Amino acid sequence: MNTDSQLQRNAAGERQPEFSSMGAWMTPEEALAARSRENILRWSSYLPKACVKAMIKMGWDKST
């Protein structure tokens, strides 16, 4: 999934930083990494480790 389409852009078409849930501005790349970590931590709380690994391998941590 192309997450670039989910990022905000300014009038010049440049990607904009995102405001994190922790109250700090992040670049789009930092926001994607933070979202990935949050997904993995959430999944790890209730799914088997092998399942989480498979989901990461398929890129679901960055697309959801």
N, C-alpha and C positions, 0 to 999 in steps of 0.2 A: 504494500500500500504506500502511496506517495504522501507522506505527512507534510511535505512542503506546501500543499494546497491548504492545509489547516492553519498555517501561520499568517499573521497579519502583515500587511504590506502598507507602506506609505504611498503618497501620491506619485513618487518617482519609481514605484515598483520594488523598492528595497524591503527586505524583511525587517520587521520591527522586533525589538526585545519584548519578552513576555514578563508579566508580573507573576512571581511565584506565590504559592500558598504560604510560604514562610515570610513573605513581605520583602522580597528582594527582586530587583530586575535581573533577568537572565537573557542571554543570547538565545536564538532559536535552537542551537545545538545543545546548550546547557539545559534548556527546557525539555528537549527530547530525552536527554540522559536522565533527568530527574523523573520524568513520567515513566521511563523504562524501569528505573529503580523502584518506584512506587508500585508498579504493576507486579514486578517480581516478588517484592515483599508481601504484597497482598495474597498472591497466588500461593506463596510458600507457606502461608498460615493455614491453608486447608487442602492443598493438593500434594500428592506424592512428588518427591524430588525428580523422579524420571519424567513425570508429566510436565513439570515446570521447565526442565531442560529441553524437552521436545518443543514446547511453546516458544521458548527463546530461539531455538534453532530455526523455527518457522518465521521468526520476526514479529510474533504477536506482541511482545513486550513494547515495541515501538509503534504498533499500529492501533492499539486500543486505548 
